[in-house]
Amino acid sequence: MAYARRHWFSSIVCVLIVIFGMAAALTPTLFSHLAATPALAQTQSQAEDEPDPVDPYLYTRVQSLRKELRLTNHDLASLGCTQETASLILEDLKSWCAANQSQLDGNQKAINNTNAAIREQIQLINAGPSANPGSKATSTTSAVRSLSDLEDSLGKRYKQRQAMMDSLAEQLTSRLNSTQQTMWRAAKDNAGLPDRFRYAPTVTISQRQAIATGLSNRTEQVTVASVVEDELTWSQKQIVDTARTNRAVYSSAVRAAEADTLPTPAILKDDSVNVDIQ
């Protein structure tokens, strides 16, 4: 005790040296842990935020259907779909394609094969007697009969496919309100019309002819806007204006829904990669 009282300062210095030595030894480990923790948390957070990857074939199939059904980003925004509604529609399309993929593929393969057989029969018919000099009449008659049978078969295949599309459309319709349903129906009916007229409901045959004539004669005075003004009724123009306004308001929400629900697979971000749909 007497020694400690006489050398108290030296004792304190020794204790401090030991403490600082331990701190120096632990500091690199502590700081590396503290630095790694936010980075690890950020990585985990990014992994949790990343949408689930989509199979490239399924992605391509869904995007093809969206074009056919007039449910592209452009269409969904024009209909006034919120991010929630757009996400629900895209989820429905993904689920439907996944469940019906084999049936779709089989139907499309049958259509492709039948079309190829039809082209072959047409070539035989066009070649005429020179194709089979030994059996001219029989060969031509048989080819014509085969062509008729093939065309009937092709018609049945297309009807089967249309029935599938109608069933899908009925399911998707429940996601839309009455105004959106009217606009979507018009978009499908007006597939051959320019974008400006796409959502105009109940376009008549005479209107279609007038629109085609007006657009073919466009000048500085005759613009698309003037054709819209001249050929569409007041109620049709109201819907067309609504679609244009909706696009400005909802486009970003629809793109966000697609990025979250139907993200582009990494392999398809390379333009040189092509996923073929038979």
ABEGO torsion letter per residue (X at the ends): XAAAAAAAAAAAAAAAAAAAAAAAAAAAAAAAAAAAAAAAAAAAAAAAABBBBBBAAAAAAAAAAAAAAGABAAAAAAAGBBAAAAAAAAAAAAAAAAAAAAAAAAAAAAAAAAAAAAAAAAAAAAAEAAABAABAAAAAAAAAAAAAAAAAAAAAAAAAAAAAAAAAAAAAAAABBAAAAAAAAAAAAAAABBAAAAABBGBBAAAAAAAAAAAAABBAABBAAAAAAAABBAAAAAAAAAAAAAAAAAAAAAAAAAAAABBBBAAAABAABBBBBX
